[in-house]
């Protein structure tokens, strides 16, 4: 600004600039901060210090505050850090919650502090820190006796001009350009729950109850495709192939044998997990063929019949390493096709109303 223009500003608006500086001050905010975290990750003091570095108007107290802030830091299955924030008692009357994934505890603490600061003090995004008097926005001329006063001396013009030095009002403070937010904050603005694709292949031994007069042992091969989320709703599909059999069943009139070849489909919506353990709740169906044959009778025959069930299942797994898993599945369904089996006039079995199958085996996670 030239000396002449500074003189005009000083004469025309000597008081309004000072009023502007006063009106931009915002009242302080008090809140209670609760940080739940493993000791090796971060601490309440560190989060509070990071918030304080962004806003001098936020004060954390132990009690008596209408606002409460809860920050939770937990280890994500991917090795990153899951951060959850809840701000209750906000003047808007509605609790604010955020959840995001950070690459480290330090990054998560920095991102959480930024979100807390902007939520409790919206002006903190453009707050200016007080600068030392000798390097502030106000400059004083050589020989000035008061370098901290609101009015500074304009620089003297050249000696040959003969003009008198004039006082000028300080210029309004210029707001700095916004700095880039940490990568974790950008993640917080995206969908709050992380999703990871997952596939697996499992081979299991199994037992089937209901189609035959006795339990049918067998084997099953299962393929899993899932979208694992850090939430209860995590969709998955499990497609399986089952082969079960039972022979040597001595009945009145002959000896029976049964063979079940079927495909199973589990549509899973809910998932709960704890470290390496997880369980899924699914709707399930089984469709296939049940072959019944008789021997030791005058009319030996083999009769293939359709077989189907509809019901529910539960799928469990436990990680044994980065790739290998122990897998278990239990399913129960209403038998949709219930046939009778006879030797001559002797009825010796009818398919049960409910078919139950259980399996246990090992599997691998696919890349």
C-alpha positions as CSV (number, residue, x, y, z in Angstrom):
1,X,0.0,0.0,0.0
2,X,1.4,3.4,-1.0
3,X,1.8,6.1,1.7
4,X,-0.9,8.3,0.1
5,X,-3.4,5.5,0.1
6,X,-2.6,4.5,3.6
7,X,-3.2,8.1,4.7
8,X,-6.7,8.1,3.1
9,X,-7.6,4.7,4.8
10,X,-6.4,6.1,8.1
11,X,-8.5,9.3,7.9
12,X,-11.6,7.6,6.5
13,X,-11.9,4.4,8.5
14,X,-9.7,4.8,11.7
15,X,-12.0,2.9,14.0
16,X,-13.8,0.3,11.9
17,X,-10.7,-1.8,11.3
18,X,-10.3,-2.2,15.0
19,X,-14.0,-3.1,15.4
20,X,-13.5,-5.8,12.7
21,X,-10.7,-7.4,14.6
22,X,-12.8,-7.5,17.8
23,X,-15.9,-8.9,16.1
24,X,-14.0,-11.9,14.6
25,X,-13.2,-13.3,18.0
26,X,-15.5,-16.3,18.8
27,X,-16.5,-17.5,22.3
28,X,-14.7,-20.5,23.8
29,X,-16.1,-24.0,23.9
30,X,-15.8,-26.4,26.8
31,X,-16.2,-30.2,26.3
32,X,-15.4,-33.5,28.0
33,X,-13.0,-35.7,26.1
34,X,-12.9,-39.5,26.4
35,X,-10.3,-41.4,24.5
36,X,-10.4,-45.2,24.4
37,X,-7.3,-46.6,22.9
38,X,-4.5,-49.2,23.5
39,X,-1.6,-47.6,25.4
40,X,0.9,-48.1,22.6
41,X,-1.2,-46.2,20.1
42,X,-2.0,-42.7,21.4
43,X,-3.4,-41.0,24.5
44,X,-6.0,-38.5,25.6
45,X,-3.3,-35.9,26.2
46,X,-2.0,-36.3,22.7
47,X,-5.4,-35.9,21.1
48,X,-6.2,-32.9,23.3
49,X,-2.8,-31.3,22.4
50,X,-3.5,-31.8,18.6
51,X,-6.9,-30.2,19.0
52,X,-5.4,-27.3,20.9
53,X,-2.8,-26.7,18.2
54,X,-5.7,-26.1,15.8
55,X,-8.0,-24.0,18.0
56,X,-7.3,-22.0,21.1
57,X,-11.0,-21.6,21.8
58,X,-11.6,-25.3,22.7
59,X,-11.1,-26.3,26.3
60,X,-11.4,-29.9,27.6
61,X,-12.7,-30.3,31.2
62,X,-13.4,-33.3,33.4
63,X,-17.0,-32.4,34.3
64,X,-19.7,-29.8,33.9
65,X,-19.5,-29.6,30.1
66,X,-22.6,-29.8,27.9
67,X,-20.6,-31.2,25.1
68,X,-18.9,-34.7,25.2
69,X,-16.4,-36.1,22.7
70,X,-15.6,-39.8,22.5
71,X,-12.7,-41.1,20.4
72,X,-12.1,-44.8,19.9
73,X,-9.0,-46.3,18.3
74,X,-9.0,-50.0,17.4
75,X,-6.9,-52.3,15.3
76,X,-8.5,-53.0,11.9
77,X,-8.1,-56.6,10.4
78,X,-6.0,-55.1,7.6
79,X,-3.4,-53.9,10.1
80,X,-4.5,-50.3,9.9
81,X,-6.3,-48.3,12.6
82,X,-10.1,-47.8,12.8
83,X,-11.1,-44.5,14.4
84,X,-14.6,-43.7,15.6
85,X,-15.7,-40.3,16.8
86,X,-19.0,-39.3,18.6
87,X,-19.8,-35.8,19.6
88,X,-22.9,-35.5,21.8
89,X,-24.6,-32.4,23.1
90,X,-24.0,-30.4,20.0
91,X,-26.0,-27.1,19.8
92,X,-27.6,-28.4,16.6
93,X,-29.3,-31.0,18.9
94,X,-28.1,-34.1,17.1
95,X,-25.1,-36.3,17.9
96,X,-22.3,-36.3,15.3
97,X,-20.5,-39.6,14.5
98,X,-17.7,-40.4,12.2
99,X,-15.7,-43.6,11.4
100,X,-12.7,-43.9,9.2
101,X,-9.5,-45.9,8.6
102,X,-6.1,-44.4,9.1
103,X,-2.7,-45.9,8.2
104,X,-1.2,-45.3,11.6
105,X,-2.1,-44.2,15.2
106,X,-0.4,-40.8,14.6
107,X,-2.3,-40.2,11.4
108,X,-5.6,-41.3,13.1
109,X,-5.0,-39.0,16.1
110,X,-4.2,-36.0,13.7
111,X,-7.3,-36.6,11.6
112,X,-9.5,-37.0,14.7
113,X,-8.2,-33.8,16.2
114,X,-8.9,-31.9,12.9
115,X,-12.5,-33.2,12.8
116,X,-13.1,-32.4,16.5
117,X,-11.6,-28.9,16.0
118,X,-13.8,-28.1,13.0
119,X,-16.9,-29.6,14.7
120,X,-16.6,-27.7,18.0
121,X,-15.1,-24.5,16.5
122,X,-15.9,-24.0,12.8
123,X,-13.6,-20.9,12.7
124,X,-10.6,-23.0,13.5
125,X,-10.2,-23.9,9.8
126,X,-9.0,-20.4,9.2
127,X,-7.7,-19.4,12.6
128,X,-4.6,-17.3,12.7
129,X,-2.1,-17.8,15.4
130,X,-0.7,-14.7,17.2
131,X,2.6,-13.8,15.7
132,X,5.6,-12.1,17.6
133,X,5.4,-8.4,17.8
134,X,8.4,-7.8,15.6
135,X,7.1,-10.1,12.8
136,X,3.3,-9.3,13.0
137,X,1.1,-7.8,10.3
138,X,1.7,-4.3,11.9
139,X,5.0,-2.7,11.3
140,X,6.4,0.3,13.2
141,X,8.7,2.9,11.9
142,X,12.2,3.3,13.4
143,X,12.2,4.9,16.8
144,X,8.6,3.9,17.6
145,X,8.0,3.5,21.3
146,X,5.0,1.2,21.2
147,X,5.4,-1.7,18.8
148,X,2.4,-3.6,20.2
149,X,-0.2,-0.8,19.8
150,X,-3.1,-1.0,17.3
151,X,-1.7,1.9,15.2
152,X,1.6,1.9,13.4
153,X,3.6,4.7,11.8
154,X,3.6,4.8,8.0
155,X,7.1,4.7,6.5
156,X,8.5,8.2,5.9
157,X,8.7,9.4,2.3
158,X,12.0,10.7,0.8
159,X,13.5,13.7,2.5
160,X,13.1,15.8,-0.6
161,X,9.3,15.5,-0.6
162,X,8.9,17.5,2.6
163,X,5.6,15.6,3.4
164,X,4.8,14.9,7.1
165,X,4.6,11.4,8.4
166,X,1.0,10.3,8.9
167,X,-0.5,7.6,11.1
168,X,-2.4,4.9,9.4
169,X,-4.8,2.2,10.7
170,X,-3.6,-1.4,10.5
171,X,-4.8,-3.4,7.5
172,X,-7.4,-6.2,8.2
173,X,-5.6,-9.5,8.8
174,X,-5.4,-11.7,5.7
175,X,-6.6,-15.3,6.1
176,X,-4.0,-17.9,5.1
177,X,-4.9,-20.4,2.3
178,X,-6.4,-23.6,3.7
179,X,-3.8,-26.3,4.1
180,X,-4.2,-29.8,2.7
181,X,-6.1,-32.2,5.1
182,X,-4.5,-35.5,6.1
183,X,-5.2,-38.5,4.0
184,X,-7.3,-40.0,6.8
185,X,-9.7,-37.0,6.8
186,X,-10.3,-37.5,3.1
187,X,-11.1,-41.1,3.9
188,X,-13.6,-39.9,6.6
189,X,-15.5,-37.9,3.9
190,X,-15.9,-41.1,1.9
191,X,-18.2,-44.0,2.9
192,X,-17.4,-44.4,6.6
193,X,-17.1,-48.2,6.5
194,X,-14.2,-49.9,4.7
195,X,-15.0,-52.8,2.4
196,X,-12.6,-55.6,1.4
197,X,-13.2,-58.3,-1.2
198,X,-12.5,-61.8,-0.2
199,X,-12.7,-65.3,-1.7
200,X,-12.0,-68.7,-0.4
201,X,-12.2,-72.5,-1.2
202,X,-12.9,-75.1,1.4
203,X,-12.9,-78.9,1.5
204,X,-14.9,-80.5,4.3
205,X,-16.2,-83.7,5.7
206,X,-19.9,-83.7,6.5
207,X,-22.9,-85.4,7.9
208,X,-26.4,-85.3,6.5
209,X,-29.5,-86.2,8.7
210,X,-33.0,-86.8,7.3
211,X,-32.9,-88.2,3.7
212,X,-32.0,-91.7,4.8
213,X,-33.1,-93.8,7.9
214,X,-29.6,-93.1,9.4
215,X,-27.0,-90.4,9.2
216,X,-25.2,-90.1,5.8
217,X,-21.5,-89.3,5.9
218,X,-20.0,-87.4,3.0
219,X,-17.7,-84.8,1.6
220,X,-18.3,-81.2,0.5
221,X,-16.5,-78.6,-1.6
222,X,-17.4,-75.0,-0.9
223,X,-16.4,-71.7,-2.6
224,X,-16.9,-68.3,-0.9
225,X,-17.1,-64.8,-2.3
226,X,-17.6,-62.0,0.2
227,X,-17.4,-58.2,0.8
228,X,-16.1,-58.0,4.3
229,X,-17.0,-54.8,6.1
230,X,-16.3,-53.4,9.6
231,X,-20.1,-53.6,10.2
232,X,-22.8,-56.2,10.8
233,X,-24.0,-56.1,7.3
234,X,-21.4,-57.9,5.1
235,X,-22.8,-59.7,2.1
236,X,-21.4,-63.1,1.0
237,X,-22.3,-66.1,-1.1
238,X,-21.2,-69.7,-0.5
239,X,-21.7,-72.2,-3.3
240,X,-21.2,-75.9,-2.4
241,X,-21.2,-79.4,-3.9
242,X,-22.2,-82.3,-1.6
243,X,-21.8,-86.1,-2.0
244,X,-23.2,-88.2,0.9
245,X,-24.0,-91.9,1.1
246,X,-25.2,-94.6,3.4
247,X,-25.4,-98.3,2.6
248,X,-26.0,-101.6,4.4
249,X,-29.3,-100.5,6.0
250,X,-31.0,-103.8,6.9
251,X,-34.7,-103.3,6.9
252,X,-37.7,-105.6,6.9
253,X,-37.8,-107.1,3.4
254,X,-34.3,-106.2,2.2
255,X,-31.2,-104.0,2.6
256,X,-31.3,-100.4,1.5
257,X,-28.6,-97.9,0.3
258,X,-28.9,-94.2,-0.2
259,X,-26.7,-91.7,-2.2
260,X,-27.2,-87.9,-2.1
261,X,-25.7,-85.7,-4.8
262,X,-26.6,-82.0,-4.4
263,X,-25.6,-78.4,-4.7
264,X,-26.1,-75.9,-1.8
265,X,-26.3,-72.1,-2.0
266,X,-25.9,-69.9,1.1
267,X,-26.8,-66.2,0.8
268,X,-25.3,-64.5,3.8
269,X,-26.1,-61.0,4.9
270,X,-24.8,-60.7,8.5
271,X,-21.3,-61.1,9.8
272,X,-19.7,-60.9,13.2
273,X,-16.0,-61.2,13.8
274,X,-13.5,-61.0,16.6
275,X,-9.8,-61.0,15.6
276,X,-9.4,-64.2,13.5
277,X,-12.8,-65.7,14.3
278,X,-15.9,-64.9,12.3
279,X,-19.5,-66.1,11.8
280,X,-22.1,-65.5,9.1
281,X,-25.9,-65.9,9.1
282,X,-27.3,-67.1,5.8
283,X,-30.4,-68.2,4.0
284,X,-29.8,-71.6,2.5
285,X,-31.2,-74.0,-0.1
286,X,-30.2,-77.5,-1.2
287,X,-31.2,-79.0,-4.6
288,X,-30.1,-82.4,-5.9
289,X,-30.8,-86.1,-6.4
290,X,-31.4,-88.8,-3.9
291,X,-30.7,-92.3,-5.2
292,X,-32.3,-95.2,-3.3
293,X,-31.5,-98.8,-4.0
294,X,-32.5,-102.2,-2.5
295,X,-30.8,-105.5,-2.3
296,X,-31.6,-108.9,-0.8
297,X,-35.1,-108.7,-2.1
298,X,-36.9,-110.4,-5.0
299,X,-37.4,-107.1,-6.8
300,X,-34.0,-105.3,-6.7
301,X,-34.1,-101.7,-8.1
302,X,-32.5,-98.3,-7.9
303,X,-34.8,-95.3,-7.8
304,X,-33.4,-91.7,-8.4
305,X,-35.6,-89.0,-7.0
306,X,-35.3,-85.2,-6.8
307,X,-34.5,-83.8,-3.4
308,X,-34.6,-80.2,-2.2
309,X,-34.7,-78.2,1.1
310,X,-35.0,-74.5,2.0
311,X,-34.0,-73.0,5.3
312,X,-31.0,-71.3,7.0
313,X,-27.4,-71.9,7.7
314,X,-24.5,-70.6,9.7
315,X,-20.9,-70.5,8.4
316,X,-17.9,-70.1,10.8
317,X,-14.2,-69.8,10.2
318,X,-11.0,-69.3,12.2
319,X,-7.8,-68.1,10.7
320,X,-4.8,-70.4,11.1
321,X,-2.4,-68.1,9.2
322,X,-2.4,-65.6,6.5
323,X,-4.0,-68.0,4.0
324,X,-5.3,-71.2,5.8
325,X,-8.6,-71.2,7.6
326,X,-10.6,-73.8,9.7
327,X,-14.1,-73.8,8.3
328,X,-17.4,-75.1,9.7
329,X,-21.0,-75.0,8.4
330,X,-24.3,-76.0,9.9
331,X,-27.5,-75.9,7.8
332,X,-31.2,-76.8,8.5
333,X,-34.0,-76.7,6.0
334,X,-37.6,-77.9,5.4
335,X,-37.6,-80.9,3.2
336,X,-39.6,-80.0,0.1
337,X,-39.7,-83.5,-1.4
338,X,-40.6,-86.2,1.1
339,X,-40.7,-89.7,-0.5
340,X,-41.7,-93.1,1.0
341,X,-39.5,-96.1,0.8
342,X,-40.8,-99.7,1.0
343,X,-39.7,-103.2,0.5
344,X,-42.9,-104.9,-0.8
345,X,-45.7,-104.0,1.5
346,X,-43.3,-102.9,4.3
347,X,-42.8,-99.1,4.6
348,X,-39.4,-98.6,6.3
349,X,-38.7,-94.9,5.8
350,X,-40.0,-91.5,4.8
351,X,-37.7,-88.5,4.3
352,X,-37.7,-86.3,7.5
353,X,-39.6,-83.0,7.6
354,X,-36.3,-81.2,8.4
355,X,-32.9,-82.0,6.8
356,X,-29.8,-81.1,8.8
357,X,-26.3,-81.1,7.5
358,X,-23.0,-80.2,9.2
359,X,-19.5,-80.0,7.9
360,X,-16.0,-79.3,9.1
361,X,-12.9,-78.8,7.0
362,X,-9.9,-76.6,5.9
363,X,-9.8,-73.9,3.4
364,X,-7.6,-71.3,1.8
365,X,-8.1,-67.6,1.1
366,X,-7.6,-66.8,-2.6
367,X,-5.7,-63.6,-3.6
